[in-house]
Amino acid sequence: MFKKWTVSLLASAVLMVPTFAASSFADGAPVQLDSGKLQNNRVLIPLRSVSEHMGAKVDWNQQTKQITITKDSTTIKLTINSPKVSVNQWQVTLDVPAKLYGGGMTYVPLRFVSQTLGAEVGWDQQAKQATITTADQQIVVSLDQKVEVPSAKRITDQRLKVLVGKLNEATDISSIKQVRAYFSPYFTDRFINSIILNKGLENKNKFEVIFQSGTTYKDSSTATVIQSSGTNSNNQTLYRRATLVYTDKGWKVDGVSFQMVDEIVNP
């Protein structure tokens, strides 16, 4: 027999933007996500973030538009634009359902999904940031706000292609004699120090395809570029996230991170 939980009984399970103190977390730097959406005073996060950073398995049914999120003994089933959600044998009603945004990206309720999977959630009213604390990491989610970057300051397709090419070259620096001088026009000193110390990038895969939607601006001087390398035999996809900063010499790469995630047909 299914029991139905109303929204009033789930007030603590959906993020309402009250002033919460974020939980403390001392093990390393938190993961930063700049893609939270505010919908009817609730924060939604990209579905892909759930699999990338919360250790959950995510399945997408294209025909029924149903999302299944599984972690340990917990299974959550959500349907796009439907307030009806099931958690194991329980049926739940939410006032903000999972949604599709521009480009077909799927978003799910942050607090409900996070807490159901066993994470703690906090909200910083002043910074407009949510904090998700799991057993082994902390995730800071900032609201995705449209940033107006002057056209003269936006990174050009040509410059972006050059930077991506230099990142591919940086996978192996053994044949480059003057590493600092070679990469100085394209990378910041901090990033060059990192690749020298590590003798190249931590992952040797090269990324070629540049999607227009893969470039986002945090502000007029900071941007991120996300690329994927394709799906392997285990149905996983490797992502490379490059952080770019605007300097007096133009846009340069300031950092890179990699993430292997289970492939989601509709992210």
KAPE-V883921 format. One record per backbone hydrogen bond with DSSP energy under -0.5 kcal/mol. NH is the residue of the N-H (numbers start at 1). CO is the residue of the C=O. E is the energy in kcal/mol with one decimal. If there is no record, write none. Layout:
[[NH CO E] [NH CO E]]
This chain:
[[5 3 -0.6] [5 91 -1.9] [6 4 -0.5] [9 6 -0.7] [10 6 -0.7] [10 7 -1.0] [11 8 -0.8] [13 10 -2.0] [14 10 -0.5] [14 11 -0.8] [16 14 -0.6] [20 18 -1.1] [20 123 -1.8] [22 20 -0.5] [28 26 -1.6] [31 138 -2.8] [33 31 -0.5] [33 140 -3.1] [36 142 -2.5] [37 44 -2.6] [39 37 -0.6] [39 42 -3.3] [42 39 -1.2] [44 37 -3.1] [44 42 -0.5] [45 108 -2.7] [47 106 -3.1] [48 267 -1.0] [49 46 -0.9] [50 46 -0.7] [50 47 -1.2] [51 47 -1.0] [52 48 -2.5] [53 49 -2.6] [54 50 -1.3] [56 50 -1.1] [57 70 -3.1] [59 68 -2.5] [61 66 -2.6] [62 60 -0.8] [65 61 -1.8] [66 61 -1.0] [67 78 -3.8] [68 59 -2.4] [69 67 -0.5] [69 76 -3.0] [70 57 -2.8] [70 68 -0.5] [71 74 -2.4] [74 71 -2.5] [76 69 -3.1] [77 86 -2.5] [78 67 -2.4] [80 65 -2.4] [81 98 -3.2] [82 79 -2.4] [85 92 -3.2] [86 77 -1.9] [87 90 -2.5] [88 75 -2.4] [88 86 -0.5] [90 87 -2.6] [91 3 -2.3] [92 85 -4.4] [93 5 -1.9] [94 83 -2.5] [94 92 -0.5] [98 82 -0.5] [99 107 -2.2] [101 105 -2.7] [104 101 -1.8] [105 101 -0.7] [105 102 -0.6] [107 99 -3.0] [108 45 -2.7] [110 43 -2.6] [113 109 -1.9] [114 110 -2.7] [115 111 -2.7] [116 112 -2.0] [117 113 -1.6] [118 115 -1.5] [119 114 -2.6] [120 133 -2.5] [122 131 -2.4] [124 129 -3.2] [125 123 -0.8] [128 124 -1.5] [129 124 -1.6] [130 141 -2.6] [131 122 -2.6] [132 139 -3.2] [133 120 -2.9] [133 131 -0.5] [134 132 -0.6] [134 137 -2.7] [139 132 -3.2] [140 31 -3.2] [141 130 -3.3] [141 139 -0.6] [142 33 -3.3] [142 140 -0.6] [143 128 -1.0] [144 36 -4.5] [145 143 -0.8] [148 146 -0.5] [149 147 -0.9] [150 148 -0.5] [153 150 -1.9] [154 150 -1.1] [160 156 -2.5] [161 157 -2.3] [162 158 -1.9] [163 159 -2.5] [164 160 -2.4] [165 161 -2.0] [166 162 -2.2] [167 163 -2.2] [168 164 -1.9] [169 165 -1.8] [170 166 -1.7] [171 168 -1.1] [172 169 -1.3] [176 173 -1.4] [177 175 -0.7] [179 177 -0.8] [182 178 -2.7] [183 179 -2.4] [184 180 -1.3] [186 183 -2.0] [187 183 -2.9] [188 253 -2.5] [192 188 -2.4] [193 189 -2.6] [194 190 -1.6] [195 191 -2.2] [196 192 -2.2] [197 193 -2.3] [198 194 -2.2] [199 196 -0.7] [200 195 -3.0] [201 170 -1.6] [211 209 -0.6] [214 211 -1.5] [215 212 -1.1] [216 214 -0.5] [216 224 -2.2] [218 222 -2.1] [219 222 -1.4] [222 219 -1.0] [223 244 -2.3] [224 216 -2.6] [225 242 -2.4] [226 214 -2.1] [227 240 -2.3] [229 238 -2.2] [232 236 -2.5] [235 232 -1.9] [237 261 -3.1] [238 230 -0.9] [239 259 -2.8] [240 227 -2.7] [241 257 -2.9] [242 225 -2.9] [242 240 -0.6] [243 255 -2.9] [244 223 -3.5] [244 242 -0.5] [245 252 -2.5] [246 221 -2.1] [247 245 -0.6] [247 250 -2.2] [250 247 -2.0] [252 245 -2.5] [253 186 -2.6] [254 243 -3.7] [255 243 -1.1] [257 241 -2.1] [259 239 -2.1] [261 237 -2.5] [261 259 -0.6] [263 235 -2.8] [267 265 -0.5]]
